[in-house]
């Protein structure tokens, strides 16, 4: 089964994302901040990570940089989520190795289409 890690400090966002992905047949794990997400990935890698950009303890860009620098995790696709929709944030996330960038809130269909595309194509 395909495993997706959702890293978001907002419980409602995390719950909606987890529910949407599980309903679509994915195994989902969740973490409340970037450090917990990194710990979870190092313990058991996922097929894809969906990471909120703005979080306490470790933000999404820092987590992304750790993933890209880790020999076992570097090839894992990453979708960055943000509430701001700032073009500069999008560019920075993509320059740092994100595979995709979604603005919150995104519809369940948009999220699932993005996840499926990335898992099928690897980008």
Buried (B, 14 or more C-beta within 10 A) or exposed (E): EBBBBBBBBBEEBBEBBBEBBEEBEBEBBBBBBBBBBBEBBEEEBBBBBBBBBBBEEBBBBBBBBBBBEBEEBEEBBBBBBBEEEEEEBBEBBEEBBBBBBBBBEBEBEEBBEBBEBBBEEEE
